[in-house]
Amino acid sequence: MDFGKFLYERAKKEREARKQQKQVEVKEIRLRPKTDDHHRGFKVRDARRWLEEGMKVKVRIRFRGREITYPEIARTMLDEVAKDLDDIAVIEQAPNMEGRTMLMVLAPSPDKSKS
């Protein structure tokens, strides 16, 4: 077998392997500490739809100005979002501060995706 044919066959196998891979898409929801329950409900509904489609969801709360002195407001808001979605999602990354934002990552729960 010549080397050119070997390289061609190997590249062909790699292309087929890439086609079989499943890429996980990550969607993001952005909130503020002052976001009220009604608007958060819309965002949670979008997150529920994305999780049912198998995507991961990042929930980001952005602090502006002096809001950063009250991170407990954002933590309770993220806990409420996680509680609203706990039937179809698991917390992949717990809420933590990154600069002026607090971030949490939710993933579809594995037991629900099998059904």
GIFEN-V782651 format. One line per field, one symbol per residue. psi: psi as a letter, one per 30 degrees, with the letter a starting at -180 (. if undefined). A space follows every 50 residues. Layout:
psi=???
This chain:
psi=kleeeeeeeeeeeeeeeeefkjkkkjlkkkllfgkleeeeeeeeeeeeee effgllkkjkkkkkbffffiffeeeeeeeeeeeegffflljeklklkjbg lkkkkklkkeffff.
